[in-house]
Amino acid sequence: IIALIHIGSNATGILFIQNKHLIMTRTIVKGTAQLAKSISTTRGISVDAALEELLRFGIDKTDNTQRYEAIRNTLHSYLQEIAFTFNSVVSDNTKVQTALMLGASNYIPGLIPLASEVLQTPCELFDVGQIVQNKSIKIKPNVSLIQQATVSLGAALPTSIMANFNIHPNQEDAGSKSLFIKQIITTSILLLLIFSSLMVHMYLQKRKLY
């Protein structure tokens, strides 16, 4: 299983992919805005200042111990929430092998090593350049792919590729099979009741004759 973790401004999206198919999605209502608010409360500074410190310094060690501890503790708590989500898809036979991080992950120094530690899963930044390795995707000449455009690129991918990441058909197939089985069982019970009723009716009619 591969996990995609997108850190947005107000939410974090987590996608789990197995054998190139999307199997589960989860959303944590927490992003850089909430992280900055938590840091600002701890540090006693404005939210804007806290956001600037988060994106500028991250958890790179500096002489400012208070800032380092505030940001590290906030990120650690946040990553534990993601780890809880990871545990919901882990079983004896499956586990998240790699976590690809995008969104604000590109701008928070030191986040990737900390994420690998807390999630107990190898984490790395999503390499948007790998998209062009797919031969069915063509990029116009003189057009550069940048990390900030990863989500937009995902939305623009050909439908033949996106079909593998549509979780709805899988759910629909499972629901259709379940409904079919219920219909077969119901029909069988009704036929049995009708047959039994006919047998009883015939028996009563014969008794009247005698």
C-alpha positions, 0 to 999 in steps of 0.5 A: 500500500502506498499513501499520498498525504496532501497537506493543505491550508485547512485540511489534510487529504490521505489516499491509500493506493494498492496495486495501482488502485485507490482503496480508501480516502480519509480527510483530517480537518487540519492544515497549515492554518491550524498548525500555525494557530497552535504554534501561535498559542504556544509561543504567544505570537500572531498566527501570521508570525507563527505561519512564517516561522513554520514555513521558514524554519520548520524543525531545523535546529536553531539557537531559538529553543522555544521556537524549535520545541513549539513547532516540533511538538505541534508537528509531532501531535499532527503526525500522530493523527495521521498515524492513527489513520494509517493504523486503520488500514494496517492488518497482519497482511498489509501495511503502508510501505511508502508515504508520498507527501505533497502540498505544504510538505514541500515548504516545511523544513525537516518535516519528512524525517519527522514524518518517517519517524512518527508514522514508522513508514518511509516518507518522501516528497512526491516527485512531480517529474515522475508523471512524465515517465508515463508514455501516455502523458504528453507535456507541451514543449517549454512547459515545466512541472512544478511541485505546487501544481501537483493537484492541478496536474492530477485533475488534468490527467487523462480519464484512462489513468484516472479510472484506476483511482475512482473508488466508486465503481468498486463500491458499486460492484460490491453493492450490486453483488450483495443486492443480487444475492438478497434478491435470489434468497428472497425469490427462493423463499417466496417460491418455497412458500407458494409451493408449500401453500399449494401442497397444503391446499391440495391435502385439505381438498383431498380430505374433504373428498373422503 
